[in-house]
């Protein structure tokens, strides 16, 4: 996850996230908070909380849940399995007109922002 790499000191991530904070345009899906906590090391809790505190948290709405289900079904019909959480995060971003900063294009095939060398 992009944020975990940032929290673990990857400088390229800092160049991307700091301007977003400065412009108050750093958003996290509430499910990204869940993912951060599920991958967090005990010594990272304070830094993780500080990161979350300076982001704007996007909730999951009924509309987003429905669209995420359709999104996942669409990919399943193509033989591509995406996780439920990734589909909800993707639809949260799409519904709210946000880009997704990711290191894994496979998780977000329709994402607008990639950090693994593809596009940004």
Legacy VTK file of the C-alpha trace (Angstrom):
# vtk DataFile Version 3.0
C-alpha trace
ASCII
DATASET POLYDATA
POINTS 120 float
0.000 0.000 0.000
1.235 3.447 -0.925
0.688 4.867 2.576
2.575 2.038 4.257
5.569 2.737 2.009
5.334 6.419 2.979
5.169 5.568 6.670
8.211 3.344 6.285
10.276 6.205 4.879
10.164 5.908 1.085
11.088 9.439 -0.031
9.271 9.239 -3.389
6.004 8.897 -1.494
6.738 12.033 0.524
7.052 14.090 -2.656
3.536 13.028 -3.596
1.697 13.107 -0.266
3.028 16.317 1.300
1.590 18.610 -1.419
-1.755 16.843 -1.033
-1.729 17.581 2.692
-0.740 21.186 2.060
-3.684 21.587 -0.321
-6.073 19.677 1.960
-6.649 17.176 -0.850
-5.333 13.979 0.748
-8.258 11.562 1.013
-8.548 8.074 2.462
-11.404 5.656 2.188
-12.535 4.482 5.601
-11.520 1.024 4.331
-7.991 2.298 3.723
-7.901 3.069 7.446
-8.862 -0.561 8.048
-6.080 -1.730 5.703
-3.525 0.496 7.430
-4.431 -0.920 10.821
-4.374 -4.492 9.556
-0.840 -4.071 8.175
0.563 -1.832 10.886
3.498 -2.828 13.042
3.080 -1.993 16.756
5.760 0.718 16.633
3.973 2.388 13.685
0.715 3.149 15.471
1.485 6.789 16.343
2.760 7.629 12.858
-0.219 5.845 11.305
-2.653 7.808 13.463
-0.879 11.058 12.612
-1.126 10.229 8.912
-4.827 9.427 9.170
-5.479 12.609 11.162
-4.208 14.859 8.357
-6.277 13.140 5.679
-9.910 13.594 4.812
-11.768 10.350 5.402
-14.315 9.250 2.817
-17.179 7.054 4.068
-18.766 4.144 2.258
-22.279 5.028 1.188
-25.084 2.856 -0.140
-24.385 4.217 -3.640
-20.692 3.322 -3.368
-21.501 -0.175 -2.080
-23.835 -0.831 -5.007
-21.346 0.487 -7.576
-18.519 -1.518 -5.995
-20.581 -4.683 -6.308
-21.207 -3.979 -9.984
-17.511 -3.140 -10.484
-16.440 -6.448 -8.947
-19.036 -8.421 -10.916
-17.897 -6.773 -14.152
-14.332 -7.928 -13.567
-15.425 -11.392 -12.413
-17.215 -11.808 -15.745
-13.868 -11.082 -17.443
-12.140 -13.717 -15.306
-10.439 -11.156 -13.051
-10.871 -11.462 -9.303
-10.582 -8.252 -7.280
-10.935 -8.039 -3.520
-14.102 -6.590 -2.040
-12.097 -3.947 -0.164
-10.227 -2.846 -3.297
-13.488 -2.570 -5.244
-15.054 -0.406 -2.541
-11.960 1.806 -2.344
-11.930 2.156 -6.144
-15.594 3.125 -6.258
-15.184 5.520 -3.336
-12.480 7.321 -5.305
-14.453 7.252 -8.555
-17.675 8.505 -6.937
-15.843 11.360 -5.217
-13.672 12.147 -8.271
-10.388 11.282 -6.562
-7.335 9.545 -7.988
-5.891 6.458 -6.366
-2.219 6.431 -5.442
-1.164 2.804 -5.687
1.872 0.651 -6.173
-0.200 -2.235 -7.523
-2.087 -1.667 -10.763
-3.603 -5.163 -10.557
-5.623 -4.098 -7.513
-7.040 -1.023 -9.260
-7.229 -1.644 -13.026
-9.165 1.565 -13.722
-7.183 3.809 -11.393
-6.189 7.260 -12.538
-2.854 7.416 -10.694
-0.154 4.748 -10.655
3.161 4.946 -8.928
4.824 1.849 -10.317
6.137 3.536 -13.431
2.951 3.561 -15.483
1.296 6.940 -15.182
0.799 9.677 -12.654
LINES 1 121
120 0 1 2 3 4 5 6 7 8 9 10 11 12 13 14 15 16 17 18 19 20 21 22 23 24 25 26 27 28 29 30 31 32 33 34 35 36 37 38 39 40 41 42 43 44 45 46 47 48 49 50 51 52 53 54 55 56 57 58 59 60 61 62 63 64 65 66 67 68 69 70 71 72 73 74 75 76 77 78 79 80 81 82 83 84 85 86 87 88 89 90 91 92 93 94 95 96 97 98 99 100 101 102 103 104 105 106 107 108 109 110 111 112 113 114 115 116 117 118 119
